[in-house]
Amino acid sequence: MIDVLSGVASIAAVVTTVAVVAGVIIYKRQLEAMTRARELESLLVIMKYVDDITLRRARYFMLEHWKELSSLLELPFSWDTRHAIESRVRELSSGTLGLDEIDLAINALNNVCFLVRKNYAPAEAVEAFMKNSLLYAWRAFEPYIMSRRTQVDTIGQAEQYAAHFESIVKILRYSQTSPNLPIERTETAEGAVPAAHRR
């Protein structure tokens, strides 16, 4: 009788172990499927931004006209200065662009970089589809971004405008000299270069 009970207990332990292992395997597969779905969704967002005509127009405008805007962009932030920049942008673009469109373009790029930095999208997507676009876009928008950062917010902190955008650009610039270096997706201070990429 004792042998029978011992055998039953052994079988029950084996069945429990098998059930636990099967549960872990199923959970792992579900998690992998969810991760792939999340990355696919993020890739679709990235591709949408790559093809966005408004973003391109804003980038080309800033590349073409940054010299005409430089005297205004070098001034510390004030609402009067922002209104002056808005007027000049509308004048130079014949009314087709304003600061809202430029802000939206920068925010779109910053959102893409956020997805990569926070591990919601594969870093390879940026390197494959947007590397050169991001580098050129940073060159176009940097004067305006730096101007925005002179604004102090309502709690007395300096503006950290487009910090994710800047962080990814710094890493991409480093990877130009080290082509095999992957984008490192770690939690870092906003706008800071991960320690592995510092010189």
C-alpha positions as a Python dict, from the first residue, in 0.01 Angstrom:
ca = {
    (1, 'M'): (0, 0, 0),
    (2, 'I'): (283, 234, 89),
    (3, 'D'): (454, 151, -240),
    (4, 'V'): (133, 231, -429),
    (5, 'L'): (92, 565, -253),
    (6, 'S'): (458, 644, -316),
    (7, 'G'): (414, 566, -684),
    (8, 'V'): (103, 781, -707),
    (9, 'A'): (287, 1067, -536),
    (10, 'S'): (577, 1032, -777),
    (11, 'I'): (343, 1035, -1076),
    (12, 'A'): (164, 1341, -938),
    (13, 'A'): (498, 1519, -892),
    (14, 'V'): (599, 1437, -1250),
    (15, 'V'): (262, 1555, -1383),
    (16, 'T'): (291, 1880, -1185),
    (17, 'T'): (644, 1938, -1313),
    (18, 'V'): (537, 1873, -1673),
    (19, 'A'): (241, 2111, -1631),
    (20, 'V'): (465, 2384, -1491),
    (21, 'V'): (719, 2342, -1771),
    (22, 'A'): (443, 2343, -2033),
    (23, 'G'): (297, 2658, -1877),
    (24, 'V'): (636, 2830, -1887),
    (25, 'I'): (685, 2733, -2252),
    (26, 'I'): (338, 2858, -2348),
    (27, 'Y'): (393, 3185, -2159),
    (28, 'K'): (733, 3232, -2325),
    (29, 'R'): (583, 3181, -2669),
    (30, 'Q'): (298, 3420, -2595),
    (31, 'L'): (547, 3678, -2471),
    (32, 'E'): (759, 3638, -2784),
    (33, 'A'): (447, 3675, -3003),
    (34, 'M'): (346, 3989, -2813),
    (35, 'T'): (697, 4131, -2852),
    (36, 'R'): (695, 4063, -3227),
    (37, 'A'): (353, 4224, -3259),
    (38, 'R'): (470, 4528, -3064),
    (39, 'E'): (784, 4561, -3276),
    (40, 'L'): (582, 4522, -3598),
    (41, 'E'): (345, 4798, -3486),
    (42, 'S'): (642, 5021, -3403),
    (43, 'L'): (798, 4948, -3743),
    (44, 'L'): (476, 5058, -3912),
    (45, 'V'): (488, 5383, -3715),
    (46, 'I'): (850, 5436, -3819),
    (47, 'M'): (771, 5369, -4186),
    (48, 'K'): (483, 5618, -4166),
    (49, 'Y'): (721, 5885, -4038),
    (50, 'V'): (979, 5801, -4307),
    (51, 'D'): (721, 5870, -4579),
    (52, 'D'): (558, 6173, -4415),
    (53, 'I'): (563, 6463, -4660),
    (54, 'T'): (511, 6733, -4395),
    (55, 'L'): (816, 6611, -4205),
    (56, 'R'): (1023, 6626, -4523),
    (57, 'R'): (903, 6975, -4609),
    (58, 'A'): (987, 7101, -4260),
    (59, 'R'): (1333, 6942, -4274),
    (60, 'Y'): (1417, 7080, -4618),
    (61, 'F'): (1286, 7422, -4517),
    (62, 'M'): (1514, 7436, -4213),
    (63, 'L'): (1813, 7313, -4415),
    (64, 'E'): (1752, 7582, -4675),
    (65, 'H'): (1668, 7875, -4449),
    (66, 'W'): (1855, 7821, -4121),
    (67, 'K'): (2089, 8113, -4200),
    (68, 'E'): (1799, 8353, -4241),
    (69, 'L'): (1658, 8233, -3908),
    (70, 'S'): (1988, 8212, -3718),
    (71, 'S'): (1980, 8563, -3573),
    (72, 'L'): (1639, 8492, -3417),
    (73, 'L'): (1726, 8138, -3305),
    (74, 'E'): (2033, 8263, -3118),
    (75, 'L'): (1816, 8481, -2892),
    (76, 'P'): (1703, 8344, -2553),
    (77, 'F'): (1347, 8217, -2556),
    (78, 'S'): (1063, 8461, -2509),
    (79, 'W'): (715, 8467, -2649),
    (80, 'D'): (801, 8777, -2851),
    (81, 'T'): (1096, 8592, -3004),
    (82, 'R'): (878, 8291, -3082),
    (83, 'H'): (622, 8514, -3255),
    (84, 'A'): (905, 8674, -3455),
    (85, 'I'): (1035, 8331, -3560),
    (86, 'E'): (682, 8223, -3653),
    (87, 'S'): (637, 8531, -3873),
    (88, 'R'): (973, 8478, -4044),
    (89, 'V'): (904, 8109, -4109),
    (90, 'R'): (568, 8191, -4266),
    (91, 'E'): (726, 8465, -4475),
    (92, 'L'): (1007, 8240, -4604),
    (93, 'S'): (770, 7948, -4673),
    (94, 'S'): (506, 8167, -4841),
    (95, 'G'): (260, 8069, -4570),
    (96, 'T'): (292, 7691, -4620),
    (97, 'L'): (475, 7624, -4293),
    (98, 'G'): (469, 7757, -3938),
    (99, 'L'): (632, 7663, -3610),
    (100, 'D'): (350, 7417, -3538),
    (101, 'E'): (454, 7209, -3841),
    (102, 'I'): (820, 7226, -3742),
    (103, 'D'): (735, 7123, -3385),
    (104, 'L'): (523, 6834, -3514),
    (105, 'A'): (806, 6714, -3737),
    (106, 'I'): (1055, 6722, -3449),
    (107, 'N'): (806, 6551, -3217),
    (108, 'A'): (753, 6274, -3472),
    (109, 'L'): (1127, 6209, -3492),
    (110, 'N'): (1157, 6226, -3114),
    (111, 'N'): (877, 5970, -3082),
    (112, 'V'): (1056, 5729, -3317),
    (113, 'C'): (1373, 5763, -3112),
    (114, 'F'): (1174, 5711, -2792),
    (115, 'L'): (1043, 5379, -2928),
    (116, 'V'): (1400, 5264, -2991),
    (117, 'R'): (1548, 5390, -2663),
    (118, 'K'): (1271, 5230, -2457),
    (119, 'N'): (1296, 4898, -2641),
    (120, 'Y'): (957, 4918, -2812),
    (121, 'A'): (1113, 4902, -3158),
    (122, 'P'): (1421, 4720, -3289),
    (123, 'A'): (1725, 4945, -3317),
    (124, 'E'): (1798, 4785, -3654),
    (125, 'A'): (1491, 4958, -3795),
    (126, 'V'): (1642, 5301, -3739),
    (127, 'E'): (1976, 5198, -3885),
    (128, 'A'): (1807, 5037, -4186),
    (129, 'F'): (1540, 5296, -4265),
    (130, 'M'): (1623, 5625, -4095),
    (131, 'K'): (1992, 5657, -4014),
    (132, 'N'): (2079, 5917, -4278),
    (133, 'S'): (1741, 6088, -4244),
    (134, 'L'): (1790, 6132, -3869),
    (135, 'L'): (2143, 6268, -3911),
    (136, 'Y'): (2033, 6518, -4176),
    (137, 'A'): (1721, 6607, -3978),
    (138, 'W'): (1926, 6681, -3667),
    (139, 'R'): (2149, 6914, -3869),
    (140, 'A'): (1839, 7089, -4000),
    (141, 'F'): (1653, 7119, -3671),
    (142, 'E'): (1937, 7156, -3420),
    (143, 'P'): (1939, 7540, -3416),
    (144, 'Y'): (1565, 7550, -3345),
    (145, 'I'): (1589, 7270, -3085),
    (146, 'M'): (1869, 7450, -2902),
    (147, 'S'): (1662, 7769, -2911),
    (148, 'R'): (1364, 7585, -2759),
    (149, 'R'): (1584, 7454, -2479),
    (150, 'T'): (1650, 7806, -2353),
    (151, 'Q'): (1284, 7812, -2245),
    (152, 'V'): (1229, 7751, -1872),
    (153, 'D'): (912, 7558, -1796),
    (154, 'T'): (657, 7636, -1528),
    (155, 'I'): (845, 7438, -1259),
    (156, 'G'): (1173, 7617, -1322),
    (157, 'Q'): (1348, 7335, -1510),
    (158, 'A'): (1532, 7379, -1837),
    (159, 'E'): (1346, 7250, -2141),
    (160, 'Q'): (1459, 6901, -2249),
    (161, 'Y'): (1309, 6932, -2595),
    (162, 'A'): (1380, 6642, -2837),
    (163, 'A'): (1609, 6462, -2590),
    (164, 'H'): (1542, 6115, -2736),
    (165, 'F'): (1614, 6247, -3085),
    (166, 'E'): (1947, 6390, -2974),
    (167, 'S'): (2048, 6074, -2788),
    (168, 'I'): (1993, 5846, -3088),
    (169, 'V'): (2172, 6089, -3320),
    (170, 'K'): (2478, 6086, -3093),
    (171, 'I'): (2484, 5707, -3102),
    (172, 'L'): (2440, 5702, -3482),
    (173, 'R'): (2728, 5947, -3523),
    (174, 'Y'): (2948, 5720, -3312),
    (175, 'S'): (2843, 5415, -3516),
    (176, 'Q'): (2960, 5588, -3836),
    (177, 'T'): (3315, 5518, -3720),
    (178, 'S'): (3217, 5176, -3580),
    (179, 'P'): (2971, 5030, -3837),
    (180, 'N'): (2917, 4707, -3642),
    (181, 'L'): (2830, 4881, -3318),
    (182, 'P'): (2458, 4829, -3242),
    (183, 'I'): (2242, 5098, -3091),
    (184, 'E'): (2246, 5031, -2719),
    (185, 'R'): (1898, 5048, -2572),
    (186, 'T'): (1950, 5124, -2206),
    (187, 'E'): (1788, 5352, -1953),
    (188, 'T'): (1993, 5670, -1953),
    (189, 'A'): (1945, 6029, -1852),
    (190, 'E'): (1752, 6225, -2109),
    (191, 'G'): (1978, 6337, -2391),
    (192, 'A'): (2282, 6157, -2246),
    (193, 'V'): (2503, 5916, -2440),
    (194, 'P'): (2519, 5568, -2284),
    (195, 'A'): (2848, 5506, -2104),
    (196, 'A'): (2952, 5240, -2356),
    (197, 'H'): (2956, 5508, -2628),
    (198, 'R'): (3143, 5780, -2446),
    (199, 'R'): (3498, 5862, -2544),
}
